[in-house]
């Protein structure tokens, strides 16, 4: 009986660990310092990453063509200007 209870607890602990591993968010860990003009042309959209949940830094995550993402510091002037550029590009395309 002790062996069955120990086995059950071990199985339960393994299940909890496997569920916890699947809960990580897709977070930016560092920023780029700038983007080249030809890379900027590939930006399709962006989203804001907040520090709530599992993410440690605020960031603007630009989604590029082919699914690549680029993380930038939301406090930088070039990032704010680039966000406006992406917004205007998407507005004109619609």
Protein Blocks (a to p, Z undefined) as FASTA:
>chain_A
ZZmmmmmmmmmmmmmmmmmmmmpccddfbdcfbdcfklmmmpmbdcdddfehjbfbdcdd
dddehhiacdddfkbmklmmmmmmmmmmmmmmZZ
